[in-house]
Amino acid sequence: MTQGAPSSAAAGAKVGLRRAAVVAALLLALVPTQAAAAQRRSMCVDQAALYDAPGRIAVGHLYRPQRLAVLNRTSNGRWTYVRTAWDVEGWIRSSALCRPR
């Protein structure tokens, strides 16, 4: 091995660090901000499905006048991650929620 050339172990460690940094950045993007977590919203439709992920599998239904804590939103604003009074969390279509006052 020539001097100054990185070993395969060192190169592998750099790739591992980059992957860890990407994973950490993705996880941080999913953590709700305190401002969003403090927001409470009501249902403005009679019923809406609660999903495990935006547009994926329905895991339950919510009914008006359910109050929900807003935890996060998708970047396009179409889906909102909420928590019910019974600590059930999931995604709901943003259009099902009343606009904040």
N, C-alpha and C positions, 0 to 999 in steps of 0.2 A: 504494500500500500504506500502511495506517495504521501509525503508530508503536505498538509494543507487540504487534502481531499477528505470530505466528510465520510465517516464510516457508515455502513448501512444501518447500524443501530442508532446513530445520531440522526440520520435522515428519517428513520422510522419514528423517532421520538418527536421530531419537528412536525411530522404529519399528524401524529397523535395529539399534539398540543393544538394544532390548527382545528382538528375535529372537535376537541373539547371546547375550544373557544366558540365555534359555530353552534354547538349544542347549548352552551351557556347563554349565548345571545338569543337563541330561539326560545329557551325557557323563560328568560327575562321578558321577552315580548308577550308571553302568555300571562304573566303575573299582572293582575289588575292594579291600576293606580288607586291611591286612597280616595281621590276625588270621585272616581267612578264607583268605588265600593260604597261610598257614603250615600249615593243617590238612590232614592226609592221611587218606584214608578208603579202605577196601577194598570190593570188590564183594561183596554177600551173595546174589546170584542167579547162576545159572549163566551167563546171557548177558543183555545189555541193549543196546538201540540207542543210538547217539550221534547227536544231532540238531544241525542248524545253528542252530536256534532252538527254544524250547520247543514241542514238539508239531508241528513243521513237517516238514522233510525229513531222513530218516535218512541220515547220511553215513558210518556205519560201525557196527561191533559191538564190544562189549567183553565179555571173558570173565573168570570168576572164576579165580584170586584177584587180579585186576588191582588195583594200588594207584593211587590218583588223588589229585591235589592239588585241593582245593576252592578255586575262585576267586571264586564268587559264587552267590547263590540268588535265586529269584524272591520277591516279597514274600509270596506265600502259602505258600512253602516246598515246593511240589510239584516244582520243577525245580531242579537244581544244575548250575552251569557248572564244568566240570572240565578238567584237563590231565593227559594220560597221561605215562608215562615217556619216550615218543617225541615229546613236545611237541605232540601233537595235542590241540586244544581243541574242546569242544562241550558240549551240554546233555544231561543224563541225568535220568531220573526219580529223584527223591530216594529213593523206596522201594527202589531197586535197591542202595543203599549201606548198609553196616553202620552201626549207630548208633555214635557216638563212645564210647570207653571212659572 
